[in-house]
Amino acid sequence: MSIYLAIDLGTTGCRSILFDEKLNMLGMAYEEYGLITVKEGYIEQDATHWWILTQRTIKNAIANANINGKEIKSISISSQGITIVPVDENIEPLCNAISWLDVRAQEECAQIDADFGRDHIFKLTGKPLDPVTHYQKSCG
């Protein structure tokens, strides 16, 4: 039997799910982690904690599925695509991750909009220019 592992590193938690080749769910585990609000508009997360919980949910999903982890054929990962994690040369986080919910870059966003335009940035990145896509005060 082929077994596939899906890992979802979301905004507030990590989920690991195991499926068979017919996409029947074999086991799952989920653990929440918090947002760190440094001050209003500054939203961060502990990327080291993400890794710890990712490992733990994988182990728990394997235990819940009652399988041998060596049977896993492939891994798929979904994550917070625009959250920033500054790392050093050893891929160790230099500080907390800056969440996609963080809105401290209002002035920078306005400057990028003035220099390049929202449409151009969207065409290049596939992402809106706003520091938070639904934040009402973003970029004018």
Stockholm file with secondary structure:
# STOCKHOLM 1.0

chainA/1-140         MSIYLAIDLGTTGCRSILFDEKLNMLGMAYEEYGLITVKEGYIEQDATHWWILTQRTIKNAIANANINGKEIKSISISSQGITIVPVDENIEPLCNAISWLDVRAQEECAQIDADFGRDHIFKLTGKPLDPVTHYQKSCG
#=GR chainA/1-140 SS CCEEEEEEECSSEEEEEEEETTCCEEEEEEEECCCEEEETTEEEECHHHHHHHHHHHHHHHHHHHTCCGGGEEEEEEEECTTCBCCBCTTSCBSSCEECTTCCTTHHHHHHHHHHHCHHHHHHHHSSCSSSSTTCTTTTC
#=GC SS_cons         CCEEEEEEECSSEEEEEEEETTCCEEEEEEEECCCEEEETTEEEECHHHHHHHHHHHHHHHHHHHTCCGGGEEEEEEEECTTCBCCBCTTSCBSSCEECTTCCTTHHHHHHHHHHHCHHHHHHHHSSCSSSSTTCTTTTC
//
